[in-house]
Amino acid sequence: MEEKLILDEKKIKKILIRISNEIIETIENLEDLIIIGMQTRGVFIAKRIIEEIEKLENIKIPLGIIDISLYRDDIYEKLKDISLKETKLPFNINDKNLILVDDVIYTGRSIRAAIDCIMDFGRPKSIKLTTFIDRGNRELPIQPDITGFYFKTRPKEEIISVKLKEIDSFDSVFLKFIH
């Protein structure tokens, strides 16, 4: 599979700083903020955002983790391939402002599943969506509130691959061409 580098480590860091600042500007009361990362890379992006906000605002922000595997609308097609990961929301989310973090938004279906998952834990005051990469081509009417980088792809011909040092030992984003 052929690939092209889109973002390097330096650009990724700049984007995460900008996202963190946008969250600070967007949320009225940071005391009621909870950031939730979607498994897998969304969790690590969420952790980096939390670190940046905590550094800038001298505040402690809780991290939630969700696995949407059982909430997917194609669960029965992928049942044999499901590998469940941790979901961890060990705090009350009622009346809190949530930031849901994912690495890449495409059709919107994963975000719909994530919202369903979150709502099983309570009724937040608000949920704002932050995505590191928006690759366009929605199938559902779901849009991020904060986007790190927009890069429209051709469906079924191109994919975005986010590499993070916590998993992949380096930070980069690639455009991969499917032949």
Steps between C-alpha positions, in 0.01 A plus 500: 500500500646833393501781758580871526601690814243770584606609851826457685562510876552879509173573318312250721623678813390841363155363414455354849597832660246681279226246583575541873473878474171474308358277774604754765330778299187293431419359844352753742583316822810279484412368850213304338712368212562130436697386197415157359727319257371237260705181489772479383682804365232742617600413856862603445398818320264579790784446751723740310223761485440463874871545572507820294185647660620411849833670428331815365218527756651337812193278536442124525277351228358146521561258213230258393559211263237330285498199272217521247532144367165385639322817383595481133220472246698230317565289811340188355717519189816532710400285799773242449768772467405701813780556747356680803709768667458693821212737566568712807272779618551478879329830576159661470450649153157650577490875431867502393644646182658217306755519223495180293834442326564279197800479272318499163141576406369355177139385464385612847387150597767451768403830660133399506604178676714698746210727591278195559769355726538823698124535549493158668710658778286809560374828362777752441434872472668501159714286272739672262688302241870551441669309220866510415438435127179556304509305175154609381246272329235485775217249490331640812433866588782518757767771490789569737493814712879516491710353221876480507558448128261459207609273217224378269562151369352300217275230646620145444820630336680675785523465876665706772742322732585674828815375668566594863815435699302342785405214265714526189823649651475813278256781417387540139189509285496327163266494206484142373389412150294184461557324169 
